[in-house]
């Protein structure tokens, strides 16, 4: 059985955002990207806001299955592999996410939707940091994700030479090594 039409359209919205940016996001462009007859997208998503919300929802769905389990593997190793995956195989998804993030600056309803996905990832990382004995795991998780976002943006935009997985892992591990640990009581 194939992908349902709503999912196909949501994937095409992500593809369109990645390929031509937010300014090029139209119902017609999404129809073409999805290989659907003209008017198909507008049947499901009447407004541009609805297109953007569908993309955020689909990204959250894809992200929930993309995060590998953190148990039993060093956090720096898992996060470096995830970054490498986002920059290669999932590059379009990453580009679309940045387009949506910029849109969210002016659209509070979109910002809320994006924040939900961010909170889910932060909670997974926070829980792992607690397991690893990191003090103030909530703050460290937020700081770590902000640093990772900066690394992703720098790599995506070509600022400086591209980093290989080992370099990404070293950067992550430097931040983790500097995180305060809980004292044994």
NORPEQUI-V548822 format. One record per run of one state. SS is the DSSP state (@ for helix, = for strand, . for the rest). FROM is the first residue (numbers start at 0). LEN is the number of residues. If there is no record, write none. Layout:
SS|FROM|LEN ; SS|FROM|LEN
This chain:
.|0|4 ; @|4|16 ; .|20|1 ; @|21|3 ; .|24|2 ; @|26|8 ; .|34|5 ; @|39|5 ; .|44|3 ; @|47|19 ; .|66|8 ; @|74|13 ; .|87|3 ; @|90|14 ; .|104|3 ; @|107|24 ; .|131|2 ; =|133|1 ; .|134|2 ; @|136|21 ; .|157|7 ; @|164|13 ; .|177|3 ; =|180|1 ; .|181|4
